[in-house]
Amino acid sequence: MYAYIPGIWKDMVLSMAGPETWAKILVEAGISSEIEAEVLNTATRREDLVLEIFGATCKVLALPLDDALRAFGRHFVTFTLRSGYGPFLRSQGRTLPAFLENVNSIHNYMERDHPNAKFPFIESTYDPVADTLLLTYLSIREGVSPLLLGVIEEIAARLYGLLVSFVPTAVPAELAESAEAGRAAAWQVSWQPRPGGCKEDEQQSPPPPRTSFPALHDSLTQFMDLLRSTKICLPQCAADDDNSAAELVDVFVSEEEPMINRTSTRKLAEVVNRSARSLEDVLLRATRAKSVAAAWSDTHLPKCRKFWSDSRGRAADYDLSEDASCVDGFISHCWSPPENWKIVMGPDVNYAVVKSAAVATMAKDIALARNDLQSWGNVLLWIDKACIPQDNDMLKLACINLIENFIRKSENVCVILTWTYMERLWCVYEWACVLKDKPPERCFLQIETFMNEQTLPLYLDCIRYFSIKRAVCFFESDREILTNKIDSTYVSHEAFETLVK
């Protein structure tokens, strides 16, 4: 629904022209203060009043429709950053060309929350010699491409410290009919450094997230649908042609850990007295996705970030899990980020935050496959830190030896596939179990956040030069154990490496 748009539109007018101008717009639209409150209420859908405010804004500010849309595109980015989504947007590309290359992946991410949304398609072709790009746009909506230009202008200014120029150019022949209808366009895009660097937000107290980024974006697309379906009479005017975005910080302080973990103590007693139950049935545990995973907008993301920040298991981490007879998803991942993470992804992109969001995405994929997206928080996941008792060496060793059994008892395997995943021997071993026990449709490879023009060559090299000998182990003593396990299943290391590639 587009219910968030009136509030963002008002925020734009106040920042551009102040409260007196907003009052004039309400008078021009014939809207009293009582009705204004109804329009700004996100639970209502007053299409007539939303359009009245839109038209009145254009009239009072003497803005042609295209200029109004472009200004709103810029302010939508500003509002989104103020609402706490800077880390998410920064993770989509270290440079402007990389970000634009990744826009369709952003739309794919949002489709999980809004599967019926119709997003535009954007193709970006970067010329590294000229340091420019060709941008091609295709949408089902007519006449709203100026909004895209405003969005790109503000992304460039705020995230990359650039001033962007657009020169219209011919669309590909197959899009000519769509271009005539106002649904397609193409531009040659160039840029130059912005004086003073990244544009800063003048607002000192950014508001906290009030809704998810996909919901904000879906609200925007539905507003565009409303404009497309309505003819708005607007005045014809001559057109003149710190990053203080809210950062998600870990506000949780370390708590003193109990000397004895009662959960692992109880589990040890169960192992000793398990009778006819198998060891894997006693030790199999799972944690609910909502305990360790969070979308970029979720208020509990800082807590999840703390969980993924290091591999050291604590009593409280084991208490996040519960006894389980089966698991929805086994999470396979590298605890450490690639050594070149900050160089490739950018210094402000936190690996633990990205992993939290990636696990949430995979939990949503599992829930979507069951046609029950709202239940994603209760998807049961096996994660080593939460499901292996780290304070009891005997139980810890038993669980490690049962990894392949736990994978077998998991309905799906979810791999956070960084470009160094296949360089870790434990990950290689888990992948060997996946190849042996799981059909392809039961494997979720989370790569959307990590794959861009900078990382693609790194992925190709990781596959091209993959070998068991090159894979590293945190404890070298694990190497013989893991290679023996691979040897027991595959005819040779070379055969396994060929299969992986």
Secondary structure, DSSP 4 states (H G I P E B T S, - for coil): --TTHHHHHHHHHHHHH-HHHHHHHHHHHT--HHHHHHHH-TT---HHHHHHHHHHHHHHTT--HHHHHHHHHHHHHHHHIIIIIHHHHHTT-SSHHHHHHTHHHHHHHHHTT-TT----EEEEEEETTTTEEEEEEE-SSSS-HHHHHHHHHHHHHHHH-EEEEEEE-PPPGGGHHHHHTTSEEEEEEEEEEPTTSSPPP--SSPPPP-S-HHHHHHHHHHHHHHHHTS--------------SPPP---PPPPPPPSS-HHHHHHHHHHHT-TTS-HHHHH-EEEEHHHH---TT-TTHHHHHHHHT-----HHHHTTEEE-SSEEEEEE--SSPPTTHHHHH-TT--HHHHHHHHHHHHHHHHHHHTT-GGGGGG-EEE-HHHHS-TT-HHHHHHHHHTHHHHHHTEEEEEEE--TTGGGBHHHHHHHHHHHHH--GGGEEEE-TTT-STTTHHHHHHHHHT--TTT-B-SSTTHHHHHHHHHHHHSS-HHHHHHHH-
